[in-house]
Amino acid sequence: MKQSVQIFILILSYCFSAGCSGKKTCGEEVSGFKISRSDTELFNYLSKNGPDNILKVDTGFLNVMGEKVIHIGRTDSTGFYERLKKFFSEPALMGLYRSEQEQFADIQTLTNEVAYGLAVLLKEFPNLKRPQVYMHVSGLNQSVIVTDEILSLSADKYLGADYPLYQQFFYDYQRQLMTPDRIAPDYLLGFMMANLPFKGKDDVLLDRMLYEGKLRYILSQLLPNRQVWEFTGYNETQYSWCNNNRKKIWKTILENQHLFTANYMTTTQYLKDAPYTSFLPVESPGRVGIWLGYQIITSYMKQNPDTGFRELMDLTDYQDLLKRSKYKP
C-alpha cells in the first residue's frame, strides 16, 4: 500500500509517570533507539564515487526522498543513481553537505532527547506507530518528512543562524530557527502535526492558536530540560517582549474582533513566521498567536492538572476551553 507522505517546513507543572526531572539527560533509559544516519551513508557514497550497491540507505526511505524531496524518482527507475549523483554534484551543495557532517558528527545528546520525547508521546498515544527515525540532507528543500513509517529531518537546515550560505537564501527571522538546538523540537513537532492533526475552524484565530498551543504544551513535557521560550521558537528577548506586552496583545485581538471572527488572512497574520506580527508594534516577534495559544493551554492545564494528552487533543470546543483556562493576561 502506498504511504502517505507529509512534508513540513517548521518554523514548532504537569507530571506523568514517565517524567524526567532535574538536569538528567532524558532519553538515556530508552534502550535500542537510534537515529539512522542516511545523511552519512549517502555522503560516503557520493564522496567515494563507488558502485551503486555500496549505498546502504534503506530503499523505502530513499524512495520517499527521491520522489518527494529532491524529485528524481524512485530507486527502481532508470538512471536513478546517476540523477542522485548529479543532484549533489553542485559544489556549493557538497560544501553544505560537508558542513552538516562536521556539525553533526556526534548526535548522542540529540538522540537522547528525541528518544525520550517519542517514548513519552507513544505512551500517551498508544495507537500511534513508532517511526523509524532518520537524518538526511535535502539541499535546503524542507525540514521534516513524516510518513506512516518514517520520521526524518533535513539537518542541512540547522547549521546555525550565521552559516554563510544561509545569508543568500533566508531572512534573519528565518535563520533564527535554523540552529542545532531546534532539531529535537522540530522532529517532535513534525511527528505531532502529522499524527495529531488540527480539528476545528481553520479560519478562526481562537481555534488555530489553541491547537498550536496544545502542541507546544505537549512539546514542553517531551523536552523538560529546555527553556520555556524554546517551545514557541523564540529567544529569551522575544519571549519577554510578549510577556511584558501580554495585555496589549490581548486587547488588540479583542478590540479588532479577531478572536472569533472567521477570516483566514487575519488569522494567518498571528501565526505565520514573519519579522513581526501584523496588528502589533514592529518590536513584536512573529507568531504571537502561537505564543498566546501556549499561554492559554498552560493556564488550562494548571486549572485542570488531571487532563491527559489525549484528552487535551480531543478538546475542540475552543471557546469552552478558553473559558475553563481562566486565562488572564
C-alpha positions, 0 to 999 in steps of 0.5 A: 500500500502506498504511504502517505507522505507529509512534508513540513517546513517548521518554523514548532507543572504537569507530571506523568509517570514517565517524567524526567526531572532535574538536569538528567539527560532524558532519553538515556533509559530508552534502550535500542533507539537510534537515529539512522544516519542516511545523511552519512551513508549517502555522503560516503557514497557520493564522496567515494564515487563507488558502485551503486550497491555500496549505498546502504540507505534503506530503499523505502526511505530513499524512495520517499526522498527521491520522489518527494524531496529532491524529485528524481524518482524512485530507486527502481527507475532508470538512471536513478543513481546517476540523477542522485549523483548529479543532484549533489554534484553542485559544489556549493551543495557538497560544501553544505553537505560537508558542513552538516557532517562536521556539525553533526558528527556526534548526535548522542545528546540529540538522540537522547532527547528525541528518544525520550520525547517519542517514548513519552508521546507513544505512551500517551498515544498508544495507537500511534506507530513508532517511526523509524527515525532518520537524518538526511540532507535535502539541499535546503528543500524542507525540514521534516518528512513524516510518513506512516513509517518514517520520521526524518529531518533535513539537518542541512537546515540547522547549521546555525543562524550565521552559516554563510550560505544561509545569508543568500537564501533566508531572512534573519527571522528565518535563520533564527530557527535554523540552529542545532538546538531546534532539531529535537523540537522540530522532529517532535513537532513534525511527528505531532502535526502529522499524527495529531492533526488540527480539528476545528475552524481553520479560519478562526484565530481562537481555534488555530492558536489553541491547537498550536498551543496544545502542541507546544504544551505537549512539546514542553513535557517531551523536552523538560530540560529546555527553556520555556521560550524554546517551545514557541521558537523564540529567544529569551528577548522575544519571549519577554517582549510578549510577556511584558506586552501580554495585555496589549496583545490581548486587547488588540485581538479583542478590540479588532474582533479577531478572536472569533471572527472567521477570516483566514488572512487575519488569522494567518497574520498571528501565526505565520513566521514573519519579522513581526506580527501584523496588528502589533508594534514592529518590536513584536516577534512573529507568531504571537498567536502561537505564543498566546495559544501556549499561554492559554493551554498552560493556564488550562492545564494548571486549572485542570492538572488531571487532563491527559494528552489525549484528552487535551487533543480531543478538546475542540470546543475552543471557546469552552476551553478558553473559558475553563483556562481562566486565562488572564493576561 
